[in-house]
Amino acid sequence: MSVIREENVTNPTPFKVTPMPADYEYWTNTEIKVRVPTAGWLVNNNNIISGPEPAVAVTGRIAVRNPDGYDDTGDNELIIQFAQFNSVFNLGSGNQSFPRKLIDRSGNGGYYLVFDPSFNDVHPQNIPDAKQDVIDAFCEWNAETAAKLEIVENCPTGSICFKVSGEVLPNLPNGTVVLAAGGSNPSGTSCTGETVIVLVSLKFNTSQDWITSSVQNPLPNENIIKNTAYHEVAHMLQLGHVYNEGSLMHPMYENDQIIDVDAIAGGTHVSNVSANTACANPLQQGLIASCMNPATEK
Ligand SMILES: [Zn+2]
């Protein structure tokens, strides 16, 4: 989880540090508990700092702060459900963060996505197989979690459809290349007392070298569309990054990454809480028809 940070409320100028591994008191498939750290990485900086350095939290409240501004705080320690984006829309006890939930935005129990014409620029040498790689990744996630994120060829009349697109994505400020970006944006308005996902998106960086999963022995600079999609779909399912190297949700891409057990546990957790939410339009779990009957036309 990359967004756990601490703030020192006694410091008039808020600062944030990222906890060290030892500050995670436990870490299960569905829950993380973190304490106020005595050492940490300064945000946007790789320097490790430790108390009594004034920039270390040591005491005070912990904050979970997401890039979109939702946050949550707790005294001395904080329990976070999985490596999942959280919000404090439902204030609750104040030391428990709340998972965002998937809802039915397509009218078919989940979310529809269509390929934007710009996706053709991702791998113009073989557009049908490039699309099939993305479709296969979505279908595998659906089979694992029953959460309906479905790619359709044409957006059904009257439905809300989101896009799988290709565009030039800028590097991060530290120079890290961004291969792709999977997003899911929340809104607090659709279900009483809960934060729900109202928008999903998936973008591939057209300035990178892409290959399809059928290619044997890829070169180091070649990135497999399907394996990248595994990671990005997880972001759409509200999973964040983890420290564990080799995990699907580690931020650095590997061509051999798979939908691993931790990611499945997290995605299933999100799917289950979404389907069981007291909401007018909850996610409806189930297999996607187009995945059960693969298209013969490619
Ligand atoms: Zn990521």
Boltz pocket constraint, residues with backbone or C-beta under 6 A from the ligand:
constraints:
  - pocket:
      binder: B
      contacts: [[A, 231], [A, 235], [A, 241], [A, 249], [A, 250], [A, 251]]
      max_distance: 6.0
